[in-house]
Amino acid sequence: MKTLALLALSTLASAAMAAQPTSPASISITGTSYQTASISNTTVRNTSHENNDALQNMASNSGDISIAGRSEQSVSTLRGTVTNEAVNRDDFANQNISSNAGKVMVANGGKSYQTSNLTDTDVTNKAEGGSADALQNLASNNGEVTIGGESHQTVGSTNSTVSNLASGSNALATQNLSSNFGHVTIAAGGYSSQTTYLAGAIVANQALGANSHAAQNIASNDACDEPRDPCADGRCQRGSGW
């Protein structure tokens, strides 16, 4: 059985009503959620070895989450390091920063604000070994996400490095910055604002090895229509809890 390494970090989380777990893999908030993570001169590291999954979330919703109106997610880093790494064959490294991943629904009036501001920071997500998958989201929606009107996604990177790497044969590397990836529906009144600004920054997404595939989205909408569809077998939600 695989070992699960999970680090969930949120320095501030509040809601109009307390979260009400309805099952081990389901959370319902019923209106308004604020999630903020601030990192300064700090190292945040999550690592798993030997055919493992490494999953790390910062100010993010992952799994079967229902908020029912408004959600604000913000991550700010200054001279910090954020690393998520799975080492070995068939590994899966999934890192979410101010993002929604999995079966997430905000609905009932909608509105979702996602912001990732990086300054002098290294953000790394890595899966190593044959058939390894590396998936990283910054201020993005990934999976079957229904918001129900209005969505603001912003990623700012200054003198920072954002890297996603899957190494080995048949490796898959997918990275999203202020993007919608998967089966995402905003609907209700519509409207979607996606912004990524870079200054002296490096943004890298790499799949190394034979038959490998790298997909990167920056301020984009991607319905998973890739040469190698990472959503076809549920890999874009793998380990998200549903």
C-alpha positions in Angstrom: 0.0 0.0 0.0 1.3 3.4 -0.8 2.2 5.8 1.9 0.6 9.2 1.8 2.6 12.2 2.7 0.4 15.3 3.2 1.2 18.7 4.5 -1.8 21.1 4.6 -0.9 24.6 5.6 -3.2 27.6 6.2 -2.1 30.3 8.6 -5.5 31.8 8.6 -8.8 30.1 7.8 -12.2 31.5 8.8 -15.8 31.0 7.6 -19.2 32.5 8.1 -20.3 29.1 9.4 -18.1 26.4 10.7 -17.0 23.6 8.4 -19.2 20.6 8.6 -17.6 17.3 7.5 -20.1 15.0 6.0 -17.7 12.2 5.3 -14.0 11.6 5.7 -13.5 13.0 2.1 -16.1 15.7 2.1 -16.3 19.2 3.6 -19.2 21.7 3.5 -18.9 25.3 4.7 -22.2 26.8 3.5 -21.0 30.3 2.7 -17.8 32.4 2.7 -14.3 31.0 3.3 -11.0 32.9 3.8 -7.7 31.1 3.5 -4.4 32.9 3.8 -0.8 31.6 4.0 2.0 34.1 4.5 5.6 32.8 4.3 8.7 34.9 5.0 12.3 33.6 5.2 10.8 30.2 5.7 11.2 26.7 4.2 8.1 24.6 3.6 9.0 21.1 2.5 7.0 17.9 1.8 8.8 14.8 0.6 7.8 11.2 0.2 10.0 8.2 -1.0 9.6 4.7 -2.3 6.6 4.6 -4.7 4.7 7.3 -2.8 2.3 10.2 -3.2 3.5 13.7 -2.0 0.6 16.0 -1.6 0.9 19.6 -0.4 -1.8 22.3 -0.1 -1.4 25.9 0.9 -4.6 28.0 1.3 -6.3 25.6 -1.1 -9.4 23.4 -1.3 -8.7 19.8 -2.3 -11.2 17.0 -2.7 -15.0 17.1 -2.4 -15.5 20.6 -1.1 -18.8 22.6 -1.1 -18.6 26.3 0.0 -21.9 27.7 -1.3 -20.9 31.3 -2.0 -17.6 33.3 -2.1 -14.2 31.9 -1.4 -10.9 33.9 -1.0 -7.6 32.1 -1.1 -4.3 34.0 -0.8 -0.7 33.0 -0.5 2.2 35.5 -0.1 5.8 34.5 0.1 9.0 36.5 0.7 12.4 35.0 0.5 11.0 31.6 1.2 11.2 28.1 -0.3 8.2 25.8 -1.0 9.1 22.3 -2.1 6.9 19.2 -2.7 8.7 16.1 -3.9 8.0 12.4 -4.6 11.0 10.3 -5.3 10.8 6.9 -7.1 9.0 5.1 -9.9 5.2 5.7 -10.4 5.4 8.6 -7.9 2.8 11.4 -7.9 3.7 14.9 -6.6 0.8 17.3 -6.3 1.1 20.8 -5.0 -1.8 23.3 -4.7 -1.2 27.0 -3.8 -4.3 29.2 -3.4 -6.1 26.7 -5.7 -9.2 24.5 -5.9 -8.4 20.9 -6.9 -10.9 18.0 -7.2 -14.6 18.1 -7.0 -15.0 21.6 -5.7 -18.2 23.7 -5.8 -18.5 27.3 -4.6 -22.0 28.0 -6.0 -25.0 29.9 -4.5 -24.0 33.4 -5.7 -20.5 32.1 -6.6 -17.4 34.4 -6.6 -13.9 33.0 -6.1 -10.7 35.0 -5.5 -7.4 33.3 -5.8 -4.1 35.1 -5.4 -0.5 33.8 -5.3 2.2 36.5 -4.8 5.8 35.3 -4.9 8.8 37.5 -4.1 12.4 36.1 -4.1 11.0 32.7 -3.6 11.6 29.2 -5.1 8.5 27.1 -5.6 9.2 23.5 -6.7 7.1 20.5 -7.4 8.9 17.3 -8.5 8.2 13.6 -9.2 11.1 11.4 -10.2 11.1 7.9 -11.7 9.5 6.1 -14.6 5.8 6.9 -15.1 6.0 9.7 -12.5 3.4 12.5 -12.5 4.0 16.0 -11.3 1.0 18.4 -11.0 1.2 21.9 -9.7 -1.5 24.6 -9.4 -1.1 28.3 -8.5 -4.3 30.3 -8.2 -5.9 27.8 -10.4 -9.0 25.5 -10.6 -8.2 21.9 -11.4 -10.8 19.1 -11.8 -14.6 19.2 -11.8 -14.9 22.7 -10.3 -18.3 24.6 -10.4 -18.2 28.2 -9.2 -21.5 29.7 -10.2 -20.5 33.1 -11.4 -17.4 35.4 -11.3 -13.8 34.1 -10.7 -10.6 36.1 -10.2 -7.2 34.3 -10.5 -3.9 36.2 -10.1 -0.3 35.0 -9.9 2.5 37.5 -9.4 6.1 36.4 -9.4 9.1 38.7 -8.9 12.7 37.5 -8.8 11.2 34.0 -8.1 11.4 30.5 -9.6 8.3 28.3 -10.2 9.3 24.9 -11.4 7.4 21.6 -12.0 9.3 18.5 -13.0 8.5 14.9 -13.9 11.5 12.8 -14.8 11.7 9.3 -16.2 10.2 7.5 -19.1 6.4 8.1 -19.6 6.6 11.0 -17.2 3.8 13.6 -17.1 4.3 17.2 -15.9 1.4 19.6 -15.7 1.6 23.1 -14.3 -1.2 25.7 -14.1 -0.8 29.4 -13.2 -4.0 31.5 -12.8 -5.8 28.9 -15.0 -8.8 26.7 -15.3 -7.8 23.1 -16.0 -10.2 20.1 -16.4 -14.0 20.1 -16.3 -14.5 23.6 -14.9 -17.8 25.5 -15.1 -18.2 29.1 -13.9 -21.8 29.7 -15.2 -24.6 31.6 -13.4 -23.7 35.3 -14.3 -20.4 34.2 -15.9 -17.2 36.3 -15.9 -13.7 35.1 -15.4 -10.6 37.2 -14.8 -7.1 35.5 -15.2 -3.9 37.4 -14.7 -0.2 36.3 -14.4 2.5 38.9 -14.2 6.2 38.0 -14.1 9.3 40.1 -13.4 12.8 38.7 -13.3 11.1 35.3 -12.8 11.6 31.8 -14.1 8.6 29.5 -14.8 9.6 26.0 -15.9 7.5 22.9 -16.6 9.5 19.8 -17.7 8.8 16.2 -18.5 12.1 14.4 -19.0 12.5 10.9 -20.5 11.1 8.8 -23.4 7.4 9.3 -24.2 7.1 12.0 -21.6 4.6 14.9 -21.8 4.7 18.4 -20.4 1.6 20.7 -20.3 1.8 24.3 -19.0 -1.1 26.8 -18.7 -0.6 30.4 -17.8 -3.8 32.6 -17.5 -5.5 30.0 -19.6 -8.5 27.6 -19.9 -7.6 24.0 -20.6 -10.3 21.3 -20.9 -7.6 18.6 -20.6 -7.6 18.1 -24.3 -3.9 17.2 -24.4 -2.0 14.7 -26.6 -1.8 12.7 -23.3 -4.9 13.5 -21.4 -4.0 13.7 -17.7 -7.7 13.7 -16.7 -8.7 10.6 -18.6 -7.8 8.2 -15.8 -8.4 10.7 -12.9 -4.7 11.7 -12.6 -5.6 15.4 -12.4 -7.5 14.6 -9.2 -5.3 11.7 -8.0 -4.9 11.9 -4.3 -7.5 14.7 -3.9 -9.7 12.6 -1.7 -12.6 11.6 -4.0 
